Amino acid sequence: MPLYLCYCIDRPGTDALRNSVRPEHMAYLETRDELVLGGAKQSEEGESGGGSAFLVNVPDRAAALAFINGDPFTKADLFDSITVTRVRKG
């Protein structure tokens, strides 16, 4: 199956929203077998950098979009932008 990178940037000023929805977001990720890797963006200092990245192993772009659209962060309108890109393991 192909891999897709879902790269998400938070809307400005949404730290409190991110923190309040995080438990539901983490519970969602724990149920997703297609998730290969996921995590919050970070600054060089190791602090949250206002976004998330997910690598998912799914049959097609539609499935990658379904994954990210089902995320509680997306449903809570946390993200300012979401980019979904097919990638290959190199």
TORMIMI-327907 format. One record per residue: x, y, z of N, C-alpha, C, O in turn; residue number from 0; chain. Coordinates in pm, 1 decimal. Example, Ala and Ser with C-alpha at 12.3 -4.5 7.8 and 13.67 -1.06 7.14 Angstrom:
<atoms>
      n_px      n_py      n_pz     ca_px     ca_py     ca_pz      c_px      c_py      c_pz      o_px      o_py      o_pz  num  chaine
    1319.0    -569.0     780.0    1230.0    -450.0     780.0    1320.0    -330.0     780.0    1423.6    -331.9     846.5    0       A
    1285.0    -225.0     708.0    1367.0    -106.0     714.0    1290.0       3.0     787.0    1340.9     113.8     803.9    1       A
</atoms>
This chain:
<atoms>
      n_px      n_py      n_pz     ca_px     ca_py     ca_pz      c_px      c_py      c_pz      o_px      o_py      o_pz  num  chaine
      83.0    -118.3       0.0       0.0       0.0       0.0      87.2     124.3       0.0     197.3     124.4      55.0    0       A
      37.5     228.9     -61.5     114.9     353.4     -63.3     115.3     422.9      73.4      29.2     399.8     158.3    1       A
     214.1     507.2      90.1     225.1     590.9     209.1     182.3     732.5     174.3     209.5     781.8      64.8    2       A
     115.4     796.9     268.4      75.8     937.0     252.4     119.9    1015.3     374.8     106.5     969.0     488.1    3       A
     172.4    1134.0     350.6     209.9    1225.5     456.1      99.2    1329.6     469.5      64.9    1398.2     373.2    4       A
      44.1    1340.3     589.4     -54.4    1444.0     621.0      18.4    1546.5     707.1      55.1    1517.7     821.0    5       A
      39.1    1665.4     652.8     115.4    1770.4     720.1      19.8    1883.9     753.9     -40.3    1944.2     665.0    6       A
       6.3    1912.4     881.9     -96.2    2005.4     928.4     -32.6    2121.2    1004.7      57.5    2101.4    1086.3    7       A
     -80.6    2241.4     977.1     -35.4    2361.4    1046.1    -152.7    2415.7    1128.2    -262.7    2433.7    1075.7    8       A
    -128.9    2441.5    1256.4    -233.6    2494.4    1343.1    -270.2    2637.9    1305.3    -187.4    2714.1    1255.2    9       A
    -395.9    2672.4    1330.5    -436.5    2811.9    1319.7    -367.0    2889.2    1431.6    -346.5    2834.1    1539.7   10       A
    -330.5    3013.9    1408.7    -265.4    3093.5    1514.2    -354.6    3105.4    1637.9    -476.8    3115.8    1627.6   11       A
    -291.1    3103.6    1753.9    -361.5    3125.9    1878.6    -450.2    3011.7    1924.4    -548.3    3033.9    1995.4   12       A
    -416.5    2888.7    1884.1    -502.5    2774.7    1917.1    -437.3    2677.0    2015.5    -475.1    2560.0    2020.0   13       A
    -340.8    2723.3    2093.4    -275.1    2634.5    2190.0    -375.0    2575.4    2289.4    -369.1    2456.1    2319.3   14       A
    -465.9    2657.1    2340.4    -564.1    2607.7    2438.1    -656.4    2505.3    2373.6    -691.4    2405.5    2436.4   15       A
    -696.0    2528.9    2249.1    -780.1    2433.2    2177.1    -706.3    2301.8    2159.0    -762.9    2195.4    2184.2   16       A
    -581.4    2307.2    2115.8    -501.1    2186.0    2097.6    -495.3    2106.8    2228.4    -515.6    1985.4    2229.1   17       A
    -467.6    2175.9    2338.0    -456.0    2107.0    2466.9    -588.0    2046.0    2511.5    -588.9    1938.3    2571.0   18       A
    -698.5    2112.1    2484.2    -827.7    2060.4    2529.4    -874.2    1940.2    2447.7    -943.1    1852.9    2500.4   19       A
    -837.5    1934.4    2319.6    -880.9    1825.6    2231.8    -780.1    1710.6    2229.6    -811.4    1602.1    2180.6   20       A
    -660.1    1733.3    2282.0    -552.8    1633.1    2273.5    -591.7    1494.8    2325.6    -558.6    1396.4    2259.5   21       A
    -660.0    1480.5    2440.0    -695.1    1344.7    2485.2    -781.8    1269.3    2383.1    -759.4    1150.7    2359.0   22       A
    -878.8    1336.3    2324.1    -963.2    1272.7    2222.9    -881.7    1238.9    2097.6    -900.3    1133.2    2037.2   23       A
    -792.2    1328.7    2059.9    -702.7    1307.7    1945.1    -615.1    1183.8    1967.0    -601.9    1100.0    1877.9   24       A
    -555.3    1172.9    2086.4    -468.4    1059.6    2115.7    -546.5     928.6    2116.6    -496.5     826.6    2069.2   25       A
    -667.7     930.0    2169.6    -752.8     809.9    2169.5    -785.7     768.5    2026.2    -788.6     649.3    1995.4   26       A
    -810.3     865.4    1939.0    -836.3     836.5    1797.5    -715.0     768.4    1733.6    -729.1     667.2    1664.9   27       A
    -597.1     823.8    1756.4    -476.2     767.9    1695.7    -450.4     625.0    1742.3    -402.5     542.7    1664.2   28       A
    -481.0     594.5    1866.4    -458.9     460.1    1920.4    -544.6     354.7    1850.2    -512.0     236.1    1854.6   29       A
    -651.9     395.7    1786.5    -741.0     300.7    1718.3    -707.6     284.4    1571.2    -771.3     203.6    1503.6   30       A
    -611.0     357.2    1519.2    -585.8     362.0    1375.2    -468.2     273.2    1334.8    -352.0     307.3    1357.2   31       A
    -500.5     159.3    1275.2    -396.9      65.9    1231.3    -313.3     120.0    1115.6    -199.0      78.0    1097.5   32       A
    -367.9     211.7    1038.1    -296.2     264.9     922.4    -188.3     366.0     960.0    -105.5     401.6     876.2   33       A
    -188.2     412.6    1084.3     -89.5     510.8    1127.7      47.5     445.5    1142.7      64.4     352.7    1221.8   34       A
     144.5     493.9    1067.0     282.8     445.4    1074.4     361.9     530.6    1173.4     439.4     478.8    1253.7   35       A
     341.1     661.2    1166.4     415.9     755.8    1247.8     334.4     883.2    1258.5     270.1     924.8    1162.1   36       A
     337.1     944.2    1373.8     266.7    1070.6    1390.1     324.2    1147.3    1505.7     378.2    1089.0    1599.7   37       A
     312.9    1278.6    1499.0     359.7    1359.8    1610.2     341.7    1507.1    1584.1     313.4    1550.5    1472.4   38       A
     359.1    1583.4    1691.7     349.4    1728.8    1683.3     477.4    1786.4    1624.2     586.9    1736.2    1649.6   39       A
     462.5    1892.2    1545.2     579.9    1966.9    1499.6     648.2    2026.1    1621.7     583.3    2056.8    1721.7   40       A
     778.0    2041.7    1613.0     853.0    2100.2    1723.3     953.1    2202.0    1673.1    1004.3    2192.4    1561.5   41       A
     979.5    2298.7    1757.4    1087.9    2392.6    1730.8    1219.8    2322.6    1761.6    1220.1    2211.2    1814.1   42       A
    1329.0    2385.3    1730.4    1460.8    2327.9    1760.1    1481.0    2307.3    1909.6    1559.0    2221.3    1950.5   43       A
    1411.3    2385.4    1991.2    1423.1    2374.2    2135.6    1340.0    2258.3    2190.3    1345.1    2229.6    2309.9   44       A
    1263.4    2191.6    2103.6    1183.5    2077.9    2145.7    1045.7    2114.2    2196.0     977.3    2031.2    2255.8   45       A
    1004.4    2237.0    2172.5     870.9    2279.6    2212.4     776.9    2262.7    2094.0     820.2    2255.2    1979.0   46       A
     647.6    2256.8    2123.9     549.3    2242.6    2017.0     563.4    2356.6    1918.8     581.7    2472.3    1956.6   47       A
     554.4    2321.6    1792.1     571.8    2420.3    1687.0     445.0    2452.7    1611.4     451.6    2511.7    1503.5   48       A
     328.2    2415.5    1665.4     204.3    2458.1    1603.2     156.9    2375.6    1485.9     109.7    2431.2    1386.7   49       A
     168.0    2245.5    1494.5     117.4    2161.5    1386.4     144.7    2015.8    1414.3     196.4    1979.4    1520.0   50       A
     109.2    1932.6    1317.6     124.3    1788.2    1330.8     162.8    1728.1    1196.7     137.9    1786.5    1091.2   51       A
     224.1    1610.4    1202.5     255.3    1533.5    1082.1     219.8    1387.5    1108.1     247.2    1333.6    1215.4   52       A
     158.4    1324.4    1008.3     118.5    1184.9    1018.5     159.6    1112.3     891.6     138.3    1162.5     781.2   53       A
     217.2     996.7     906.7     247.6     909.2     793.7     152.0     791.6     803.0     151.3     719.1     902.5   54       A
      70.8     772.7     698.6     -29.3     666.4     700.9     -10.1     573.2     582.1      26.8     615.7     472.7   55       A
     -35.8     446.9     605.9     -25.2     342.2     504.3    -167.7     304.8     464.5    -235.1     229.6     534.8   56       A
    -212.3     357.8     351.7    -351.3     343.7     307.8    -355.8     314.6     158.0    -257.3     337.7      87.8   57       A
    -468.6     264.2     108.2    -474.9     226.4     -32.8    -472.1     342.5    -130.8    -427.2     326.1    -244.2   58       A
    -520.0     461.3     -88.5    -527.5     573.0    -183.0    -543.9     705.2    -108.8    -558.4     708.8      13.4   59       A
    -541.2     813.2    -186.0    -552.9     947.7    -130.1    -684.3     965.9     -54.0    -687.3    1030.8      50.5   60       A
    -792.2     908.8    -106.4    -922.4     921.3     -39.8    -916.1     864.6     102.1    -974.6     921.8     194.1   61       A
    -847.0     754.7     119.9    -833.2     694.2     253.1    -747.1     782.7     343.3    -774.9     793.7     462.8   62       A
    -644.0     845.6     288.7    -561.0     937.3     368.0    -643.9    1057.4     412.2    -632.4    1102.6     526.1   63       A
    -726.7    1108.6     323.0    -814.1    1220.8     357.7    -915.8    1179.2     463.3    -946.2    1256.7     553.9   64       A
    -968.1    1058.4     452.5   -1062.9    1008.6     552.4    -995.2     999.3     689.4   -1055.7    1032.7     791.2   65       A
    -870.7     954.5     691.4    -795.8     947.2     817.0    -784.4    1084.5     881.0    -819.6    1101.2     997.8   66       A
    -736.0    1182.8     806.7    -711.8    1314.8     865.3    -843.2    1386.0     895.3    -851.1    1460.4     993.0   67       A
    -944.8    1365.3     815.1   -1074.0    1430.1     840.4   -1145.4    1370.0     961.3   -1231.6    1434.7    1020.7   68       A
   -1110.2    1247.4     997.9   -1167.3    1184.5    1115.9   -1097.9    1222.7    1245.7   -1148.4    1193.1    1354.0   69       A
    -984.0    1287.3    1236.1    -907.3    1326.2    1353.9    -982.5    1434.6    1431.8   -1028.8    1532.0    1372.4   70       A
    -995.1    1419.1    1562.4   -1060.6    1521.7    1643.2    -997.9    1661.0    1629.3   -1068.7    1761.0    1641.5   71       A
    -868.1    1669.5    1604.4    -807.1    1800.4    1579.8    -868.3    1866.2    1456.6    -898.4    1985.5    1458.1   72       A
    -886.6    1788.3    1350.0    -946.7    1842.6    1228.2   -1091.0    1882.6    1255.1   -1134.4    1990.7    1215.5   73       A
   -1164.6    1795.8    1322.1   -1305.4    1823.8    1352.2   -1322.0    1947.9    1440.3   -1423.5    2017.0    1431.8   74       A
   -1222.4    1976.0    1524.8   -1227.2    2092.8    1612.9   -1179.4    2220.1    1542.2   -1173.3    2326.6    1603.8   75       A
   -1146.0    2209.7    1414.7   -1098.5    2322.9    1333.7    -967.6    2380.9    1387.3    -946.3    2502.1    1385.6   76       A
    -880.5    2291.7    1434.8    -749.8    2334.4    1485.4    -657.0    2377.9    1372.0    -579.4    2472.2    1387.3   77       A
    -665.1    2309.6    1259.9    -565.6    2329.4    1154.3    -602.1    2443.7    1059.9    -716.3    2456.6    1015.8   78       A
    -502.4    2525.5    1030.7    -514.5    2631.8     931.5    -497.3    2574.5     791.7    -560.5    2619.9     696.3   79       A
    -409.8    2473.0     781.1    -388.7    2408.1     651.8    -353.7    2260.5     672.6    -293.0    2221.4     772.3   80       A
    -394.8    2180.8     574.1    -363.8    2037.3     572.1    -315.5    2004.7     431.9    -383.9    2032.8     333.5   81       A
    -198.0    1945.6     423.5    -143.5    1900.7     295.8    -130.8    1749.3     301.1     -71.2    1694.6     393.9   82       A
    -186.6    1682.2     201.9    -178.7    1536.2     193.7     -99.7    1501.7      68.7    -139.8    1537.3     -42.1   83       A
      13.3    1432.2      85.7     105.0    1404.2     -23.0     144.4    1257.3     -21.4     180.8    1203.4      83.1   84       A
     137.1    1192.5    -137.6     186.3    1056.1    -147.5     337.4    1057.1    -143.2     401.0    1139.8    -208.5   85       A
     396.0     965.4     -66.6     541.4     957.2     -53.4     582.4     810.5     -72.0     499.7     719.6     -63.9   86       A
     710.4     790.4     -96.9     761.0     653.7    -105.0     872.6     636.6      -4.8     946.6     729.8      27.0   87       A
     882.3     514.5      43.9     991.2     481.7     134.9    1118.8     476.9      56.0    1125.3     412.1     -48.4   88       A
    1220.8     544.6     104.4    1345.7     550.5      30.3    1462.0     503.2     112.4    1575.2     501.9      64.1   89       A
</atoms>
